[in-house]
């Protein structure tokens, strides 16, 4: 009950900003309810697949677009935001993870742009080393992977609409 109250309050705060953002699992129902982006606007959807079995290759990413929070995208969820068409930046961060993932992109008016977020190679390395070596393992893995292009916990992979809608439908079916 408290979690739902916090979620509702967070949603109200997000709606009061310049970016409209939502998080959930049933995108088909939401997209039918809200319709396409308004004139001059675009929509960005970031999703993470549901995982089968145990895996450390997951990212509980806090996603922002142009510095405004979209939401936490965890396994089997998505977040979306409506924003003006034009250039934008997605950023993924994770609590206690040393670094951010950044992706610059440009949106077109009236269009929905989809991104899959998955754990980065650096995230997987640090997670694996933390299982083996605790905090010392994290420090070693963080230092060893610091020279990579992506210092963050995830990767943003653009998806075509057909693939994205199939993945989004699978999220809803898995609930």
N, C-alpha and C positions, 0 to 999 in steps of 0.2 A: 504494500500500500504506500509506504514512504517512497519507494523507488518510482512508483507511478506519479506521485505528487512532484517529485524532483524532475521527472521527465516532462510533465506538463508545464512546470515552471520554466524549465530550460527551453521548451518549445515556444512559450510566450515571449521569452527574452529574445530568441532568434527571430521571431516574427517582427519584433520591434526595430530590428536593424535594417540595413539596406539590402541584405541578402535574405531571401526566403529559403529556409532549409528544413528538411525533414529526414528522419531516420526510420527504417522499418524493414519488413520482409515482403509485404504484398504491394509491389509497385504497380501491378496491373490495375488494382482497385483504386489506388491513389491517382494514377495518371488519368483514369476515366473520370474521376470526380473533379479533378482540377483542370483537365483539358490541356491543350498545348500551351507553350509559353505565350505571354502577351506580346503585342506588337513591339518590335525593337528589343525584345528579350530573348534569351536562350536558356536552355536548361542543361545542367551538368549532373550526371548520375555517377556515383562511385560505388562499386559493389565489391563484395568479397564472397567467394564461393563457400559453400558448405563443405566440410572435410569429412571423409570417411576414415574411421579409425583414429588412432593416436598419431599426432604429427606435431613437431615443433615448428613446422613451416607455416605458421599463422602470424598475423599481425593485428593487434588490437589498436588500430591507428586512429588518432585524433586527426581529422581532416579539416583543413581550412581552405577557403578559396579567397584569394585577395586579402588575406589576413582575417577574414570573418569565419567563425566556426560553422562547419556544415554538420558535424556530429562525429561520434565514434563509430567507425566502420569495423565491425568484428566479423568473425566467421559467420556466414549465412545472413548478413544484413547489407543494407545499402543506405546511402544518404544522397539527397539531391538538393540542388539549389537553383533558383531562378535568378538570373542576373543579366545585366545589359550585354548585348552582343559586343564582341571585341576581344582584345587580348586579356588573358587572365593567368593566374598561377595557383596551382594546387600544391599544398604542403601537407605531408603526413609526418606526424611525430608520435612517439610512444613513450609513456612514462618510464623513466630511468634508462631510456635508450640514448646513447651518445650520438646524436645527429638527426637531421631531418631529410626527408625525401622531397624534392621539388620537381614540378613539371610545369613548364610554360606551354600555353596553347591559346588558340584563337577560336572563338565561337561565332557562328553565323546566326542572324536573327531568325526566330521561329524554329530553330533546330535543337534537338536534344543530342548532347555529346555524352558518350558512355566511356567509363574507365573501370577496368578491373584493377583492384589493388591486391597485390600478393606480397608475401614476405620477400625481402631482398636477400641476396647471397650473404651480405654482411650480417643481416639479422639472424639468418640460419646459423652462421658460423659462431656468432656471439651466444646465441641460445644453446647451441651444442656444447660450447666450451664452458658455459655456466653450469650445465648439468654435470660435466666432468670435474671441473676445477673450482666451482663456486665463484666467489668474487675475484679471486686471482685469475681464474679462467676467463672471466669477462674482461678484465684489464688486458690480458695477453691478446685475446681475440680482437678487442677494440683497437689496440695499438697495431696489430698485424694487418688489419683491414682498413686502416685510416687513409691509405693512399688511393682507395677505390673512387670511381666517379660518383657513386651514390653512397653517401654517408648515412642515409636514413634507413628506417625499418622496413619500408615497402618499395614497391615499384608500381607506377601507374601505367597500365597498358591500355591503349585506346582499343575500343571494340566497335565493330559495325553493329548497326541497330538490330539485325536479325539475331546475331549471336548474343548480344546483351539481353534482349527480351527473353530468349530461351533460358539464359542463366538466371534472370530475375524470376521467371516462372518456377524454376527449380527451387529457388529460395522459399517461395510461398508454399510449394508442395511439401517441403521438408518439415514444415511446422506441425 
